[in-house]
Amino acid sequence: MIYIIMGLSLLFMATGFIVTEKNAKYLLSGYNTMSSEDRIKVDIRAYIGYFRKFHLFLGISLLMVGISLTYFINANAGGIFITIYPILAYFYFVTTGSKYAKGFSNKGQTVGLVVLAGTLLIVIGLLGYGMKEDRLVINSNGMELTGSYGETLTQSEIQSMKLVNQLPEISIKTNGF
């Protein structure tokens, strides 16, 4: 988890430096599709400075808080944070970044915010669904592990059953999180 947090943080910080005033007309979404007349209405120099500061703050704060949550609480807390925090941060970024473009309708901003809100709801729903406890149901026909990646084993497929005090070491995880 630590490597994922570090990689994601580096990606956000690098994004702040990759987009410059010179290449913004090629790389910056929305700005790259504007006409030359519309680009004049955007204070691109100030926006790029804001863009860089935002992404540096996002990367550094994601690194510090994500590692702290993973280390002091658990990997699930760190994973939830690095999943939800960037979406909320971009919600703020889209809302506050519009001040650098004068004379445009807020239709694009509204669409962006709706997409981010929808994404946040889907992510929260998927996290909630994935965090549900699985159940082990044993009956006369065999056993069933319920959940999103559940499995049913018939009595003929089971070689032996044993009650142990702790989980065995898990060597590989193929599904879920």
PLY file of the C-alpha trace (Angstrom):
ply
format ascii 1.0
element vertex 177
property float x
property float y
property float z
element edge 176
property int vertex1
property int vertex2
end_header
0.00 0.00 0.00
2.87 2.36 0.81
4.24 2.04 -2.73
0.83 2.81 -4.22
0.51 5.92 -2.03
4.01 7.06 -2.98
3.41 6.45 -6.69
0.08 8.26 -6.70
1.59 11.18 -4.78
4.47 11.42 -7.24
2.00 11.35 -10.14
0.03 14.28 -8.71
3.20 16.28 -7.95
4.63 15.59 -11.42
1.37 16.71 -13.02
1.89 20.11 -11.43
5.19 20.49 -13.28
4.34 18.77 -16.57
1.69 21.31 -17.59
3.30 24.67 -18.36
2.16 27.88 -19.98
3.76 26.81 -23.27
2.21 23.34 -23.52
-1.16 24.13 -21.87
-2.85 24.56 -25.25
-1.97 20.91 -25.96
-2.30 19.27 -22.53
-4.84 21.22 -20.48
-8.32 19.78 -20.86
-10.85 22.38 -21.96
-8.18 24.94 -22.73
-6.88 22.80 -25.59
-10.26 22.92 -27.38
-10.77 26.70 -27.05
-10.39 29.06 -29.95
-7.54 31.58 -29.88
-10.03 34.33 -29.02
-11.34 32.37 -26.02
-7.83 31.55 -24.77
-7.16 35.29 -24.46
-9.97 35.47 -21.86
-8.13 32.98 -19.62
-5.35 34.18 -17.31
-3.26 31.12 -18.11
-0.16 32.28 -16.23
-2.07 32.65 -12.95
-4.02 29.45 -13.62
-0.86 27.40 -14.20
0.55 28.73 -10.92
-2.65 27.71 -9.14
-2.63 24.36 -10.97
0.95 23.68 -9.85
0.33 24.66 -6.20
-2.84 22.58 -6.07
-1.16 19.46 -7.44
1.88 19.85 -5.19
-0.37 20.22 -2.15
-2.51 17.27 -3.27
0.54 15.04 -3.77
2.24 15.98 -0.51
-0.91 15.80 1.61
-1.91 12.48 0.01
1.54 11.10 0.83
1.64 12.30 4.42
-1.94 11.48 5.43
-2.10 8.25 3.41
1.07 6.83 4.95
0.01 7.99 8.42
-3.39 6.31 8.13
-1.84 3.12 6.74
0.83 2.99 9.43
-1.18 4.08 12.48
-4.62 2.61 11.66
-4.48 0.00 8.84
-4.17 -0.47 5.10
-7.94 -0.24 4.58
-8.02 3.26 6.10
-5.15 4.34 3.84
-6.83 2.80 0.80
-10.14 4.50 1.48
-8.34 7.83 1.93
-6.34 7.64 -1.32
-9.51 6.69 -3.17
-11.84 9.40 -1.88
-9.49 12.31 -1.08
-8.42 13.09 -4.70
-12.05 13.17 -5.86
-12.95 15.63 -3.11
-9.81 17.66 -3.84
-10.71 17.92 -7.54
-14.23 18.95 -6.57
-12.61 21.91 -4.78
-10.21 22.51 -7.68
-12.97 22.66 -10.31
-15.03 24.99 -8.11
-12.21 27.44 -7.39
-10.35 27.22 -10.71
-13.09 28.95 -12.69
-12.03 32.36 -11.38
-9.18 32.40 -13.92
-11.55 32.37 -16.92
-13.77 35.41 -17.39
-16.78 35.60 -19.68
-17.59 31.89 -19.87
-20.76 30.13 -18.79
-20.55 27.79 -15.83
-22.10 24.94 -17.84
-18.79 23.08 -18.21
-18.01 23.55 -14.52
-21.44 22.23 -13.57
-20.99 19.16 -15.78
-17.57 18.53 -14.24
-18.94 18.80 -10.71
-21.84 16.45 -11.52
-19.41 13.90 -12.98
-17.18 14.15 -9.90
-20.16 13.80 -7.56
-21.39 10.76 -9.48
-17.91 9.24 -9.41
-17.69 9.83 -5.66
-21.02 8.11 -5.08
-20.02 5.12 -7.20
-16.66 4.82 -5.44
-18.26 5.03 -1.99
-20.84 2.42 -3.03
-18.14 0.07 -4.34
-16.06 0.51 -1.20
-19.08 -0.19 0.98
-19.98 -3.27 -1.05
-16.41 -4.55 -0.97
-16.06 -4.03 2.79
-19.11 -6.16 3.63
-18.28 -9.18 5.74
-18.44 -12.51 3.96
-20.18 -15.41 5.68
-19.31 -19.08 5.75
-22.41 -21.27 5.57
-21.94 -24.98 6.29
-24.80 -27.38 5.62
-25.33 -31.07 4.80
-24.61 -30.50 1.07
-21.26 -28.77 1.59
-20.21 -25.21 2.34
-20.68 -21.81 0.81
-18.64 -18.64 1.19
-20.97 -15.70 0.53
-19.94 -12.30 -0.78
-18.96 -10.66 -4.05
-16.41 -13.39 -4.82
-18.19 -16.22 -3.02
-17.80 -19.87 -3.79
-19.75 -23.05 -3.14
-18.06 -26.39 -2.48
-20.01 -29.64 -2.50
-19.35 -32.38 0.05
-17.43 -34.42 -2.55
-15.02 -31.52 -3.20
-14.08 -31.17 0.49
-11.20 -33.39 1.60
-11.20 -32.34 5.26
-12.36 -29.62 7.62
-10.54 -28.40 10.70
-11.26 -25.63 13.19
-8.14 -23.57 13.89
-7.45 -20.67 16.26
-6.03 -18.35 13.61
-6.13 -17.91 9.86
-3.44 -19.71 7.88
-0.95 -17.55 6.00
-2.50 -16.29 2.77
-0.02 -16.81 -0.07
-1.98 -15.17 -2.88
-5.09 -13.05 -3.24
-6.86 -13.28 -6.57
-10.10 -11.35 -6.14
-11.41 -8.46 -4.11
-9.38 -6.10 -2.02
0 1
1 2
2 3
3 4
4 5
5 6
6 7
7 8
8 9
9 10
10 11
11 12
12 13
13 14
14 15
15 16
16 17
17 18
18 19
19 20
20 21
21 22
22 23
23 24
24 25
25 26
26 27
27 28
28 29
29 30
30 31
31 32
32 33
33 34
34 35
35 36
36 37
37 38
38 39
39 40
40 41
41 42
42 43
43 44
44 45
45 46
46 47
47 48
48 49
49 50
50 51
51 52
52 53
53 54
54 55
55 56
56 57
57 58
58 59
59 60
60 61
61 62
62 63
63 64
64 65
65 66
66 67
67 68
68 69
69 70
70 71
71 72
72 73
73 74
74 75
75 76
76 77
77 78
78 79
79 80
80 81
81 82
82 83
83 84
84 85
85 86
86 87
87 88
88 89
89 90
90 91
91 92
92 93
93 94
94 95
95 96
96 97
97 98
98 99
99 100
100 101
101 102
102 103
103 104
104 105
105 106
106 107
107 108
108 109
109 110
110 111
111 112
112 113
113 114
114 115
115 116
116 117
117 118
118 119
119 120
120 121
121 122
122 123
123 124
124 125
125 126
126 127
127 128
128 129
129 130
130 131
131 132
132 133
133 134
134 135
135 136
136 137
137 138
138 139
139 140
140 141
141 142
142 143
143 144
144 145
145 146
146 147
147 148
148 149
149 150
150 151
151 152
152 153
153 154
154 155
155 156
156 157
157 158
158 159
159 160
160 161
161 162
162 163
163 164
164 165
165 166
166 167
167 168
168 169
169 170
170 171
171 172
172 173
173 174
174 175
175 176
